Amino acid sequence: MGSMSIWHWLIVLIVVLLVFGSGKISTLMGDLAKGIKVFKKNIAEDELASSSSQLKTNALPQSNKDDASVPFHDHKDKSSVSSEMH
């Protein structure tokens, strides 16, 4: 009595089939499969988006580093700079 035998499971299965019908169960399982596929697709898209954002953030310091190595040339003469400071 502690564990359920095969006969108990068969009776439960027959009752479930009678209550829900075989068409309803197959539709339910098909909807469940579609839901799992959509879930996996969204997870893959999220991972792709996060990896591409990581690549962008990793690329930013390199581009700033390249900009810092280029000297900045100010075409104003020194007298205009000193008058602006006062």
Secondary structure, 3 states (H helix, E strand, C coil): CCCCCHHHHHHHHHHHHHHHCHHHHHHHHHHHHHHHHHHHHHHHHHHHHHHHHHHHHHHHHHHHHHHHHCCCCCCCCHHHHHHHHC
